[in-house]
């Protein structure tokens, strides 16, 4: 089983990757973490020092390395589906699941993490809400191509169980 979790930053992709990897006894990976290891820089440093274009190329390259693996759960970065042919590639490789909780819920999770996230580090809490709404709107054509759309006020383990049982 190959599962790709997509969605806005703060939607729980990394958290659910760990939970699902335990449940299905398979490898759980975080794309941003793997990029940091490969590049020996944080995501924030990559954006600042090398720019978003460079970051997106590295992101796509690391993502496509997963074609060599047989089974895994992968938390992608929020923008990963939106560049190159990443979303189509993920859909061809395995199951894509869009984690789509309410913007307000995501914003509340992100407030304490802003300093570590280059796209939102300098935003006020009000600006953060607007930013997330705009990001969702911009990324909607990519996210909506996911094979499974979990749109709930609170996503739970049962949400995944129900969705994956339909495959």
Beta strands, then each sheet from edge to edge (+ up, - down):
strand 1: 2-6
strand 2: 27-30
strand 3: 72-75
strand 4: 95-99
strand 5: 148-150
sheet 1: 2+ 3+ 1+ 4+ 5+
end
